[in-house]
Amino acid sequence: MNKAFDATARGLRTFVSDVADGFFEITHNGFALVGLAIVFAALALVARPDLRKTGEEQLMGWLQSRKPAPEATDLEPTAIVRTTAASPGDLPKQQAAVAYWLSKKYRVAAEPLSVLVAEAYHLGKRTKLDPTLILAIMAVESSFNPFAQSHVGAQGLMQVMTRVHGDKYESAGGTLTAFDPVTNMRVGVKVLQECIARAGSLEGGLRYYVGAANLDDDGGYAGKVLAEHERLVQVANGRNPPTMMVPPAPVVRAQPIPVATPPKPQQAAEPAADPQKVALLSEVS
């Protein structure tokens, strides 16, 4: 009986060993065949770029067909029409350099800045003003925030006194367009032109623009604008000045002065109790 059990056990061990060896051989040969197939497929794709392209297209089509449908939203497909943004790569090299430099310094996306830079160059050509001067004023006035508003009502990129120059927005649809970046730029440039013409010089025009024409000191406003202008000129000419932002020095702002009521001599000599953005530009409008 024991001999029979021993013979049976040996038979089972031999069977299991044979099955294991066969499975190993099949698996080993199968992996070898898979490896050879991959090698041949890679060689075929290298030798035949058209096959590779066809395979990529089929794979992409397969993936796209299994992509879940997008969820329904209430977004408007025409919203791109209202977007103030463009690719910096579409700008001329000089303008793109300015847009990227301003983007880095003021931490504003380069795409909306591209529209502003292109508009500044367009306005500069039309008005004979240096486009980098226009951009420098926006940098100092609002740091390129189109929704900025001062405590005395100066609004938008170029901080135009909307209640003083509201008539300049009429053709665009009203004073709410002060928060449209391009419209604000165009009105701001028109005000700047009038200020420079009235003062007879750029620096004097900047003093009028900030409302410090009748003050002994403009609080450093003109100097800051001209310094930023010089840096932007360097960028436009291919140089790369530092982009570190310097905290702005306090600028003296005068009180709004009514057009029909000029200040008395003794009042003109007194310092303003609460410096503010002036509506002196109302004389210009």
HELIX and SHEET records of a PDB file:
HELIX    1   1 ASN A    2  ALA A   47  1                                  46    
HELIX    2   2 PRO A   49  SER A   65  1                                  17    
HELIX    3   3 ALA A   79  ARG A   82  5                                   4    
HELIX    4   4 PRO A   88  ASP A   90  5                                   3    
HELIX    5   5 LYS A   93  TYR A  106  1                                  14    
HELIX    6   6 ALA A  110  THR A  127  1                                  18    
HELIX    7   7 PRO A  131  SER A  142  1                                  12    
HELIX    8   8 GLY A  166  ALA A  172  5                                   7    
HELIX    9   9 THR A  175  PHE A  179  5                                   5    
HELIX   10  10 PRO A  181  ALA A  199  1                                  19    
HELIX   11  11 LEU A  202  VAL A  210  1                                   9    
HELIX   12  12 TYR A  221  ALA A  236  1                                  16    
HELIX   13  13 PRO A  265  ALA A  269  1                                   5    
HELIX   14  14 LEU A  280  GLU A  283  5                                   4    
SHEET    1   A 2 ALA A 154  GLN A 155  0                                        
SHEET    2   A 2 VAL A 160  MET A 161 -1                                        
END                                                                             
